[in-house]
Amino acid sequence: MAKLNSEELGTQPITKLLVSQSVPASIGILVMSLNILVDSIFVGNWIGPIAIAAINVVLPVSFFIAALGMAIGIGGSSMISRAMGANNTEKALKTFGNQITLTIVVTIVMVVLGLLFVNTLIPAFGGKGDIFAPAKTYYTIIFYGIPFLALTMMGNTVIRAEGKPKFAMIAMIIPSVGNLFMDYVFIYVFDWGMVGAAWATTGAYLLSFSYILYFFLSKNSDLKINFGHFGLNSGILKEIGSLGFVTLSRQAASSITFLILNNILYNLGGEAMVAVYAIIGRMLMFALFPVFGIAQGFLPIAGFNYGAAKYDRVKETIYTAIRHASILGSIVFLGLFIFPNEIASLFLSTKEGMPANEIAINAYVFEHMPAAMRWVFAATPIVAIQLIGSAYFQAIGKAIPALLLTLLRQGFFFIPLVLILPSIWGEIGVWISFPIADVLATVVTAWYLKKEIDRTLNTV
């Protein structure tokens, strides 16, 4: 039986722990985000702005299926962290085995369904007009690699639950660097266009999976499972499902948001306005990498100490994570507010001989994106409260409040706002929906988190 080497999560100073967990997570997210960002810059400059819009249409569908792996990973990792804290080694190992089996079965089924309904899904997510053909090309190829991406996302969360964030960071860096190299070769050198962009992405998924597999088969991992652990256990599946449903719901809300936004924006300004949001969508993940990194680093620390009944450390972890993430979010906001034009210009091609419609799209994007970006990121300094607050309930195994708080921003606030405000104010109605939803979700989360701390952590 393996001895799980994670005791430091319950003994080291919280700030030191948060830094050691969050910095590798942040670097990993940064590299992955840079990969997506530079990939978009390559595609925009070497293929064209319609190609960026096409990828933006496909990503919500493919990421939703891949997010099944992340949902299973985060749901099970919460159980693993708490099992480690309670010194229940067998439950941790059985949970990991069930995660692997469940991820393989569910994602393969979803990929088969996704390929069968490709012609329906792409237009539904805004892949209309000139966007449809390149979107279908990209979609079909990357779907072959999605099961490997799902297993990677699942395994990455488990590595963090083991208290080994540096390996999780490497698992994100390797495919990101590989994707950029393959982008250069397949798109620029071989001139494969969207086919090259798709195979570069799929190749990156395979690289990432290969490293994750190596980690768990090597001596680096403490989770040494056997065939008996792969057998599905109803109790474990129920808990994985209830906690993982939180992450899956978040991604489902994101996919629905993309569907609604792409269609609204297409109706307001055609392919050009879809391209504006495609670029902003890339920036959302890239710019907020330090905040997301802290949220990732927060999860195993909070889960372990809650499982070990060290409630003062849990409270300290919450407040420390929110404070640091808010400071970093404020810095990000200032950078985006000051340099939106420079950011927009990175994605726009200046090559000679471009078709007239793509030249017009470039001009439209450069004119409209700066104001849109400022609105979308206006509430960035406070979003850490909402992210950490919802993550806390997931870390301690309280699925219902975690689910409700996770869905607050997009499900309860943003989607209704973006369905109403554009009919009143047009394009600006789309962009102001972002900060309004952020503020409302943050206020509700802060109130609920404080109430939970007072009721549970302050009374024990």
N, C-alpha and C positions, 0 to 999 in steps of 0.2 A: 504493500500500500504506500502510495507516495506521500511524503510529508510536504505540505503546502507552505512554501517559504514566503509568507506575507505579513509576518508579525510587525514589521516596521510601520505598517499602516495604522497600528494601534498604539505606537509608542513614540514615534518621531514628532518633533514640533510641527504644528499644522501648516505654518507658512512654508517651512522647508519641504514638507510633503507635497503641498499644493504646487510648489515650483517644480519639484522633481517629477510630478505626474503631469503637470500642465504644459511645461516647456516642450517635452518631446511630442505631446499631443498637438500642441500649437504648430510646431515645426512640420509635423506630418501633414496637418491640415493646410498649412501654408504651401508646402510643396505640391500637394494635391490640387489646391486652388490655383496655384501658379500654373500647374499643368493645364487645368481647364481654361485659365485665362490666356496663356500663351498659345494653346491649341486654337482658341477662338481668334487670336490675332493672326496666326498662321493661316487659318481657314479664310478669314476676312481679307487678308492681303493676297493670298495665292489662289483662292477660288472665287470669293466675292461675298457681299453682304447677304445675299439670298441663302447662301450656304450656312451662314451663322443662324439665320432664322430657321432653317431646316433642322439643324441640330437642336435648337431650342424647342422645337415641336416634339422631337423624338425623346429627349431626355426625361420628361416626366413619366412616360410609359416605361422606359427601361429602368429608370431609377426606382419606380414603385416596386417592380418585381425584385430588383436587387435589394430594396429596403426590407423585403421579407426576411432576407438573411440578417440584416442589421437588427430588425425587430426581434428575431429569434435570439440573436447574439446578446442584445441589451437585456432582454427579459431573462435569459439564462444567466448572464453575467451578474445581474443583481442577486440572483440566487446563489451563485458561486461565491461572490464577495461576502454575503451574510453567512454562508456555510463555513467559509474560512474563518470568519470572526468567531463563530460558535464551535470551531474545531471539528466540524462534521465533514471529514474528508470524502467519505463514500458518496454522500449526496452531491458534492461538487463534481466528482468524477462521473456519476450517473447523469447529472444534468448536462455535462459537456457532450457525452455520447448521444443523448437525446437531441441536443442542438444540431449535431452533424446530420443525423438521420432525417430530422424534420426539414432542415434546409434543403437537402438534396431532393426530397420527394416534392415539396411544395413548389420550389422554383422551376423544376423541370416541367411540371404540369402547367404552370403559368406561362412559361416560354412557348410551349406548344400552342396554347390558346392564343397567345399574342401573335404568333406567326400566322395562325389560321385567319385572324381577323385584322390583318395589317391594313387592308384597304378601307376598313371602317374606322379604325383607331386614329390613323394619321389625320384625316380631315376633321375628325372630332376635336383634335387638339390644336387646330388652327393651321394644319398643313394643306392649304388651299392654293389655287392659282399656280404660280411659278414655284411655290415652295414644295408642292407634293412630290414631284419626281425625285429631287435630291434627298428629300426626307425619307422616302421609301427605300432608296438605295442604302442610306446610312442605317436605318432601322433594321433591315433584314440581316445585315452583316453583324452588327453588334449584338443581336439577340443570341447568336451562337455562343457568345462569351459570358452572358449574364449569369448562368449558374456558377461559374468560377468567381465572378464578382461577388455574388451573394455569399458564397462560402468564405471569401476573403473578408467581407464586412462582418460576418458572424465571428470568424476567428480573431479578428483584430480586437473586438470588444472583450473577448475572453483573455487575450494576452494582457490587456489592461487590468482585468479583474485579478490576474495573477500578481499584479504589482510590478509589471515589467514594461513600462511605457516606452523605453528606448527601442525595444524590438518592434513594438507597434508602430513607432515612428518610421523605422527602416522599411516596414511592410508597406508604408504609404509612399516613401521616397522612391524605392526601386521602380515601381510601375510608372510613376510620374516622369522620371528621367527617361525611361524606356519609351514612353509614349511620345515625348518630344523628339527623340531621336528618330523614331519610326515615322512621325509626321514629316520630318525633313526629308527622309529617304523616299517615302511613298508619295507625298504630295509634291514636293519641290523637285526632287531628282527624277523620279519615275513618272511624274505628272499624271497620277491616277485620280486626281480630283476627289470627289466624295467617297469613292471606293477606297482610296488611300487613307483618308481620314478615318473611315470606319474600321479598316483593318489595323490601323495604328492603335485605336482605342481597344479593340478586341485583344490585340497582342499584349497590351498593358494589363488587361484583366488576367491573362494567363501568367504573366510574370509575377503579379501580385499573389496569385494563388500558389504558385510554386514556392515562394518564400514562406508563406503561412504554413504550408505543408511541411517544409523543412524545419520550421521552428518546433512544431508539435512532435515531430519524429525525433528531434535531437534532444540532447540532455538539457537544453536551455529551458524547456517546459517542465513544470512540476506535475502537470496533469497527464499522467500515464494511464490511459484507458485501455481496456481489453474489449473483446467482442461482446462480452456480456453487457457492457455499458451502452451498446448501440440499441438494445431492445427498448422499444417505447414504453414509458411508464405513464399511466393516465394522470397521476397526481402531479408529476413533474411537468407534463405537457400542459396541464391546466394552468399551472403557475407561470410557465413560460408564456403561454398564450395571453394570460391576463395582463402581464407586465409588458410583453412584446407588442400587444395591441396598441399600447400608448404610442410607441415609435411608428408602428404601421399607420396608425390614424394620422399622425403628423405628416407622414409622407403622402398618404392619401389626400389629405387636405391640400398639400403642396401641389399634387398632380391636378386636383380639381381646380385649384387656383390658376395653374398654368392654362388649363383648358378654357376657363372663363376669360382670363386675361387675353390670351392669344386671339380668341374669337372677338372680344370687344375691341381690342386694338386693331385687328384686321378690318373690322367694320368702320372704325374711325379713320384709319390712315393707310390701310393696305399693308403690303409687305414691309414698307419702310418703318411703320410704327411697331410692327412685330420685331424688327431688327433692333430698334431702340431698347425694347424690354429685354431682348436676348442678351445684349451687352450688360445692361444693369443687373440681370440675373447672375451673370458671371461675377460681377463685382460684389454682389451680396455675400457670396461665400468667401471670396478672396479677402475682402476688406474686414470681415468679422472673424478672421481666423483666430486672433488671440482670445476673443470672447468664447468662441466655440471650444477652443483648446482648454480653457479653464473649466468650462462645463464638463468636458470629457474627463479632465483630471479630478474633478470634484466627485464624480460618481463612485469610484471604488473606495475613496477615503470615507465618505459619508456612509456608504453601505457597510463597510467593515466595522466601523466604530458603532454604528447602530446595532449591528448584530452582536457586538461585544458589550452592549449596554453602557458605552462610554458617552453619555449624552452631552456632557460639557464639551467634549471634543467635536461632537456633531454640530453643536451650535457655533462653535468657533470656526468650523469649516464653512458653514453657510455664510457667516458674516465676512470672513476673509475672502471667499470666492467672489461674493457680490462686490466688495470694495475694489478689488484688483480688476475685475472684469469691467466695472463701470469706468474706471480711469482709462483703461485701454480703449474702450468704446468711444470715449470723448476725444481721444487723440485721433482715432480713425475718422470720426465725424469732421474734425477740422481739416484733415487732409482732403477729404472728398468735397467739402464745401469750397475749398480754395482752388482746387485744380481739376474741375470737371471737364473743361475744354481739352486739356492736355490728355486726359484719360480717353476721351472720345476719339481723339485723333489716332490713338494707337491701333484702333480696330479697323480703320478705314483705308482701303487700298488706294494707292496713287499710281498704279501701273498704267501704262499707255494702252490704248485700244479697247478700253472698257466699253460695254454696251451702254447706250444712253440711259436705259432704265436703272442700271446699277450706279451710274454717276448721279442720277437724281436721288436715289436712295441714300447714297453717301452724304449728299448735301443736306437732305432732310434729317438724317441721324445727327450730323454735327450741329445743326441748328436746334434740335429739340432735346437732345440727351442731357445737356448740362442742367437745365432747370428740372427735368424729370429726376435726375440723380439726387439733386439737393433735397427734393421733397421725399423721395423714397428713404433716404438715410437720415431724415431730420430728427428722429427719435432715438438714434443710435446710442447716445450716452446713457439711456435708462433701460435698454433692452436686457441687460444682464440680470436684472431683478426677475424678469419673466422667465428667462432661460434657466437660471439657477433654481428658482422656486419650483418650477415644474419638474426639473431633474431630481430635486430632493425627494419628492414623493415616489418617484420611480426607483431611486436608490434604496429606499427603505421598504419597498414592496407594497406600497399602497396604490393599487392600480387605478381605482376610480378617480380620486382627486388628481393623480398624475395625468390621466386621460383628459379630464375636463380642463385642466390648466394648459395642457399641451394644445388643445383645440381652441383655446380662447381667442388667440390672435387671428388665425386664419379662418377657422370654422365659424365662430360666433360673431366676430367683428368684421374682419376684412372682406369676406365674400359678400355679406349683405351690403356693406358700404360700396364695394366696387360694382355691384349690380344697380345701385341707386344713384350714386353721385355722378357718374359719367352722363346719365340722361339729363342731368341738370347743368353741369359745367363742362361736358365734353372731355377732352384729353386731360385737363387739369384735375377733373374729378377722379380719374384713375390714380394719378400720382398722390393726391392728398389723402387717399384712402389708406395708404401705407402708414404714415405717422399717426393718424387718428386711431387706427387699429392697435398700433404699438402702445400708445399712451393708455388706452382703455384696458388692454390686456395686462399691462404692468401694474396699474392701480388695483385691479381685482386680485392679481397674484400676490402682490405685497400684503394686502389685507388678509388673504387666506393663509399665507405663510406665517405671518405674525401670530394669527390665531392658533395655528397648529403648534408653533413653538411654545406659546404660553400654555397650551393644554397638555402637551406631551413631554417636551423636553425640560420645561421649567418646573414641573411638578414631581419629577422623579428624583 
